Amino acid sequence: MVIMRRTVTTIVFSLAALVILTGCAGKVRYPNYYTLNLPAPPDPPAGENAHAILAIREFRAPTYLRQGAIVYKTSPEQIGFYAYDRWATDPRDFVTNAVIERLRASRTFARVQVYDGSRDVNYVLSGRLDQLDEIDYQGSVKVQVAMSAEMTSIATGATVWSNAVSEIGDVNQRDVPAVVSEMNRTMERAISKLLSPMPADAVTGPTAANRH
């Protein structure tokens, strides 16, 4: 009888453990996806003096920003990744498209297009997204956006313009949605400052057909 009671007790505990494990396994956590959302600039026709055609290469980025996960840093040397908070789109695509939209709206160029390898343009802009990070040290939560770009003349191969910016924003609430919202605002400032000093000769440069 003692052996039987022990056997029954063992079976009961085993069934209870199985129920607990099954319940835990059933609680699947799905990732949260986020995207940056800058206000769309107006898209007016090109200015009367704008003749140059500009092509934009896809922005580059360090490997850690291409993993998909939102990044945080607990020190200047240590990088962490949120396990369940990810970007819905590649940050490189987002930055590239945002730069194209703003340069089209600037009226600086007759046409702004995605670079496809064609030489039937006057200038090519190449850029790099260096940082899109949550900063969790120095006593508060911040975000940092850093990027750089340069413009090259197809006719001469010379760099006619370059710029680099780094912007920091304060996060008021310690959660991922608040971090993403501040990244959005900081990204908007960074892109605006990156593109503000465009070369004067890009406005009055020759058309692609007449550049030779």
N, C-alpha and C positions, 0 to 999 in steps of 0.2 A: 504493500500500500504506500509506503514511504517513497519507494522508487517511482510509483505511478504519479504521486502528487508532485514530485520533482519534475517528472516529464511534462505534466500538464502546465506547471509553472513556467518551465523553459519555453514551451510552445506559446504561451500567452505573451511572455516578454518578447519573443521573436516576432510574433504578429504585430505587437505594438510598435516595435522598432521598424518593421516593414512599412507600416502605415505612415509613420513619421517621415521616413526616407522618401516614400512615394509622394507625400504632400510637399516636401521640399523640392523634389525634382519637378513637380508640376508648376512651381512658381518661376517661370521663365522671364527673365528681365530683358526687354528689348532696348536697343540703343535709342537715344534721343538725337535727332538731326537738326542742325542749325545752319543758317545761311546769313551772310551779310546783306544788307538791304540799303543801298545808298539812294537818295532821291535822284530821279532821272533828270538830267539836264535838258534844256530845250534843244531842238535840232534845227536851227535856222539854216538857210542857204549860205554858201561860202561868201566871204566878203569880196568886194570888187577887185581888190588887189591880191587876192590869194590865188596863186597859180600852181604851187607845188603839190605833189602827191606824196603822201606819207603812208608807209606800211609798218604795222606793229607786229613784232615777233611775240610769241607767247612768253610771258614772264617766266623766269626761272625761279627756283626756290631751293633751300637746303633740303636734304632728304627727310629730316624729321618733320618738316611742314607738309610733306607729300604723303604721310602715312594715313591721313583721314581723321585721326583723333585730334581733338582740341588740346593744345599744349599748355602746360604750366611749368614754371620754374621756381624751385624752392631755394635756389642760389644761382649765382651767375654761371656756375659750372654744371648744375644738375637739371636735367630735363625730365619732366613727367608727362604722361598721357592719360587723359580721362578714359576709363574703360568703356563707358556707356554714353559718352557725349562726343559726337562726331560732326564734321562738316558734311553738308548735303552735296556740295560741289567742291571740286578742287580749288583751293584758294588762288592758284595761279590763273585759272580760267576767270575767276571773279575779277581779279585785279586787271587782267588784260582787257576784258570787256568794259570795265569801268573807265580805263584810260582811253579806250577807243571812243566811247560815248562822249567823254568830256573834251577830247580834242576835236571831235566832229562839231560839237556845240561851240567851240571857241572861235570858229570862223578863221582860224589861222591858215588852214590848208584848203585847197580846192577839193581834195578827197582824202579820206582816211580809211584804210582798209586793213584787213588781216594779211600778214605777210605770207605769201604762198610760194616764195622762191623766184618770182618774176622780177626782172630788172626794169620793168616799165614803170618805175616810180622814181622820185627824186631823193627821198630820204627813207631810211629804215631806223625805227626806234627799237632798241633792245633794253629790257629791264629785268630787275631781280627783286623779288620779295624776300627780304633778309630776315625779318622777324614779324611774327603774328602770335604773340605770347601773352599769357597771363603771368604776372610777376607777383610771387607770394613771399617776398622777403622785404627787409627794411621797414617792418612794422605795419604795413598796409597792403591791400590788394590793388594792383595797377595792371594796366595792359600797355604793351609796347608794340608799335608798328613801325618798321623800318624798311625802306625800299630805295632803290637807285635806278637810274636809267641814263641812256646816252643815245644821241642821234647821229647817224653816219650818212654822209653824202654818197650816193651811188656813183656819181660822176667822178669823184676824186678819192673816195675811200677814207676821207678825213672825218674825224669826229667834230661836228659843228656845235654840239651842245651836250652837256651832261649835268646831272644834279643828283643829290642824295639827301634824304630826309629821315628823321627819326622823331616820332611823336609818342608821348606818354599820356595816358588818361587814367583818372582815379575811378575806382569801382566803389560805389556806395553800399552795395549789398553783396554779401559773400555767397553767391550762388552762380551757377553757370549761365542762366539767362541774363543776369545782370552783367556778367563778364562779356558776353557776346554783344549786348547792347552798347557797351562802352567801346568794344573793338570796332563796332560799326561807326561810331562817332569819330573815333581816333583815325580810322582808315580814311574817312572822308576828308579830314584835315590833312592827312599825309599826302593823299593824291593831289589835293588842291595845291599844296606847297610844292610838290614835286614838279608839277606842270606849269607853274606860274612864270618862270623866266625862259620863255621860248625865244630862239634866235630870230632877229629881225629879218635876216635874209631868207628865212623859210617862208615868210609871207609873200615876198616879191620875187621868189626864185623862178626859174624857167619852168615851163611845162615839160612833162616827161618827153613829149615828142620833139621838143626843141633844145634839149639839154646838151646835145653833142655839138 
